[in-house]
Amino acid sequence: MKQLVVGDIHGCYGEFLKLLDKAGFSEDDEIIALGDIVDRGPDTPGLLEFFYSHHNVCSIMGNHERKHIRSYQGLTRAALSQMITRRQLSEDGYRKMIDFIKDFPVYIELDDALLIHGLYEPGLAVKKQKETVLVGTMSGEAYFLEKYHEPWYQLYDGDKPVIAGHHDYFRSNQPLVIRDKVFLIDTGCCHGGTLTGVILPDFRIISVECK
């Protein structure tokens, strides 16, 4: 069985299907998204239906999913991207989405890699990390930069390679690999870039262009 780890999809359902086709995945293989599967792109509803209907597909929590949950609970104001997604779905459909995404974990540890959406604080085991840091909220990013003054990916000291999304840090639409230990695979698909995945256990990187 292969595992495909996919960067920020952001409702780009067509590109997601192209990536699966390029990966040559079968129904027995596993697909894990790094969060931010919703918002911004053209077909969040279609992408959600795919996730609902396939047992071998899952996602970790991204800052966009967390914002949906918190705004739905009245803990914060929804951003424009959340309001648009809510309008794309019926109210029943939006409640179904909330029920689905609220159980997303903030990280997944595989045999070969650690999967997160946002940032990772050095010197701490993954279980000791702040949720806001792992998920990449604005407060989590502010905390990290105030404390360390360097990008998290330059300081990563975990035992396993880490695969993360959240930002296309250099706006290159290309994945960034650092010391064969950090794999950054948000490549800006919803902004006209590419959608990128990593096939495990070989760490083979594949991408498709945004249409």
C-alpha positions as CSV (number, residue, x, y, z in Angstrom):
1,M,0.0,0.0,0.0
2,K,1.2,3.5,-0.9
3,Q,0.5,6.7,0.9
4,L,0.0,10.0,-0.9
5,V,0.4,13.2,1.2
6,V,-1.2,16.2,-0.5
7,G,-0.5,19.8,0.1
8,D,-3.2,22.5,0.5
9,I,-6.0,21.7,-1.9
10,H,-8.2,24.7,-1.1
11,G,-11.2,23.4,-3.1
12,C,-9.2,22.7,-6.2
13,Y,-11.0,19.5,-6.8
14,G,-10.1,19.1,-10.5
15,E,-6.4,19.4,-9.8
16,F,-6.8,17.0,-6.9
17,L,-8.2,14.4,-9.2
18,K,-5.4,15.0,-11.7
19,L,-2.8,14.5,-8.9
20,L,-4.4,11.2,-8.0
21,D,-4.3,10.1,-11.6
22,K,-0.7,11.1,-12.0
23,A,0.2,9.2,-8.8
24,G,-1.4,6.1,-10.2
25,F,-3.3,5.4,-7.0
26,S,-5.7,2.5,-6.4
27,E,-8.6,2.1,-4.0
28,D,-6.2,0.3,-1.7
29,D,-3.8,3.2,-1.3
30,E,-4.2,5.9,1.4
31,I,-4.5,9.7,0.8
32,I,-3.7,12.1,3.6
33,A,-4.3,15.9,3.1
34,L,-2.3,18.4,5.1
35,G,-5.3,20.5,5.9
36,D,-6.8,23.6,4.2
37,I,-8.8,21.4,2.0
38,V,-11.6,24.0,1.9
39,D,-12.0,27.6,0.8
40,R,-10.7,29.8,-2.0
41,G,-10.8,27.2,-4.8
42,P,-13.8,26.7,-7.1
43,D,-15.2,23.4,-5.9
44,T,-15.0,22.9,-2.1
45,P,-18.4,21.0,-2.3
46,G,-17.1,18.5,-4.8
47,L,-13.9,17.9,-2.8
48,L,-15.8,17.4,0.4
49,E,-18.1,14.8,-1.3
50,F,-15.0,12.9,-2.4
51,F,-13.7,12.9,1.2
52,Y,-17.0,11.8,2.6
53,S,-17.3,8.9,0.2
54,H,-13.8,7.4,0.4
55,H,-12.8,5.4,3.4
56,N,-9.1,5.7,2.6
57,V,-8.9,9.5,2.5
58,C,-8.4,11.8,5.5
59,S,-7.0,15.2,6.5
60,I,-5.3,16.9,9.3
61,M,-6.5,20.2,10.7
62,G,-5.5,23.4,8.8
63,N,-6.0,26.9,9.9
64,H,-8.9,27.3,7.5
65,E,-10.8,24.3,9.0
66,R,-10.1,25.6,12.5
67,K,-11.4,29.0,11.6
68,H,-14.6,27.4,10.3
69,I,-15.1,25.5,13.5
70,R,-14.4,28.5,15.7
71,S,-16.6,30.9,13.7
72,Y,-19.5,28.4,13.7
73,Q,-19.2,28.2,17.4
74,G,-19.3,32.0,17.7
75,L,-15.7,32.2,19.0
76,T,-14.4,34.4,16.2
77,R,-15.7,36.2,13.1
78,A,-15.7,34.3,9.8
79,A,-13.3,35.5,7.1
80,L,-14.6,36.2,3.6
81,S,-13.3,32.7,2.4
82,Q,-15.4,31.0,5.1
83,M,-18.5,33.0,4.2
84,I,-18.1,32.1,0.6
85,T,-17.7,28.4,1.4
86,R,-20.8,28.5,3.6
87,R,-22.8,30.1,0.8
88,Q,-21.6,27.4,-1.6
89,L,-23.1,24.7,0.7
90,S,-26.6,24.5,2.0
91,E,-27.0,25.0,5.7
92,D,-27.4,21.3,6.1
93,G,-24.3,20.8,4.0
94,Y,-22.4,23.3,6.1
95,R,-23.3,21.6,9.3
96,K,-22.2,18.3,7.8
97,M,-18.9,19.8,6.9
98,I,-18.4,21.2,10.4
99,D,-19.2,17.7,11.9
100,F,-16.7,16.2,9.5
101,I,-13.7,18.6,10.0
102,K,-14.1,19.1,13.8
103,D,-12.5,15.6,14.3
104,F,-9.4,16.3,12.1
105,P,-6.2,15.7,14.2
106,V,-3.6,18.5,14.4
107,Y,-0.9,16.1,13.3
108,I,-0.4,12.6,12.1
109,E,2.7,10.6,12.8
110,L,3.5,7.8,10.3
111,D,6.3,5.3,10.3
112,D,8.2,7.4,7.7
113,A,7.2,11.0,8.5
114,L,5.5,13.5,10.7
115,L,2.6,15.3,9.0
116,I,1.6,18.8,10.1
117,H,-0.2,21.8,8.5
118,G,1.7,24.8,9.9
119,L,4.8,25.2,12.1
120,Y,6.9,23.1,14.5
121,E,8.6,24.5,17.6
122,P,12.2,23.2,18.2
123,G,13.1,21.5,21.4
124,L,9.6,20.1,22.0
125,A,8.1,16.7,21.3
126,V,5.1,16.8,19.0
127,K,2.7,16.1,21.9
128,K,4.0,19.2,23.6
129,Q,3.5,21.5,20.7
130,K,1.0,24.3,20.8
131,E,-2.1,23.6,18.7
132,T,-1.9,27.1,17.3
133,V,1.6,26.5,16.1
134,L,1.0,23.1,14.5
135,V,-2.2,24.4,12.8
136,G,-0.5,27.7,11.7
137,T,-2.9,30.2,13.1
138,M,-2.0,33.9,13.0
139,S,-1.4,33.9,16.8
140,G,0.7,30.7,16.5
141,E,2.9,32.3,13.8
142,A,3.2,35.5,15.8
143,Y,4.3,33.5,18.9
144,F,6.9,31.6,17.0
145,L,8.4,34.6,15.2
146,E,8.6,36.6,18.4
147,K,10.3,33.7,20.2
148,Y,12.7,32.5,17.5
149,H,13.1,35.3,14.8
150,E,13.9,32.5,12.2
151,P,11.7,30.4,10.0
152,W,10.5,27.2,11.7
153,Y,11.7,25.0,8.9
154,Q,15.4,26.1,9.4
155,L,15.1,25.1,13.1
156,Y,13.3,21.8,12.8
157,D,14.9,19.2,15.0
158,G,12.4,16.3,15.0
159,D,13.5,12.8,14.7
160,K,11.5,12.0,11.5
161,P,11.2,14.0,8.3
162,V,8.3,16.4,8.5
163,I,5.9,17.2,5.6
164,A,4.0,20.5,6.0
165,G,1.8,22.8,4.0
166,H,0.3,26.2,4.9
167,H,2.5,28.6,2.9
168,D,4.3,28.7,-0.4
169,Y,7.1,30.5,1.4
170,F,9.0,31.8,-1.6
171,R,5.9,32.0,-3.9
172,S,7.7,29.8,-6.4
173,N,4.8,27.3,-6.9
174,Q,7.5,24.6,-6.3
175,P,8.0,22.4,-3.2
176,L,10.8,23.2,-0.9
177,V,13.0,20.4,0.5
178,I,15.5,21.3,3.2
179,R,18.3,18.8,4.3
180,D,16.0,15.9,3.2
181,K,14.3,16.5,6.5
182,V,11.7,19.2,5.8
183,F,9.3,18.9,2.9
184,L,7.1,22.0,2.3
185,I,4.4,21.2,-0.2
186,D,1.9,24.1,-0.3
187,T,2.6,25.2,-3.8
188,G,-0.2,27.8,-4.3
189,C,-2.7,25.8,-6.4
190,C,-5.6,28.1,-5.4
191,H,-3.5,31.1,-6.5
192,G,-2.7,29.7,-9.9
193,G,0.3,27.6,-9.0
194,T,0.5,23.9,-8.6
195,L,-0.9,21.1,-6.4
196,T,1.9,18.9,-4.9
197,G,2.0,15.6,-3.2
198,V,4.6,13.3,-1.7
199,I,4.3,9.5,-2.3
200,L,5.5,7.5,0.7
201,P,7.6,5.6,1.6
202,D,9.8,6.8,-1.3
203,F,9.3,10.5,-0.7
204,R,8.7,10.9,-4.4
205,I,7.3,14.4,-5.2
206,I,4.7,14.9,-7.9
207,S,2.9,18.1,-9.0
208,V,0.1,19.1,-11.4
209,E,-0.5,22.6,-12.7
210,C,-3.5,24.6,-11.8
211,K,-5.9,25.0,-14.7
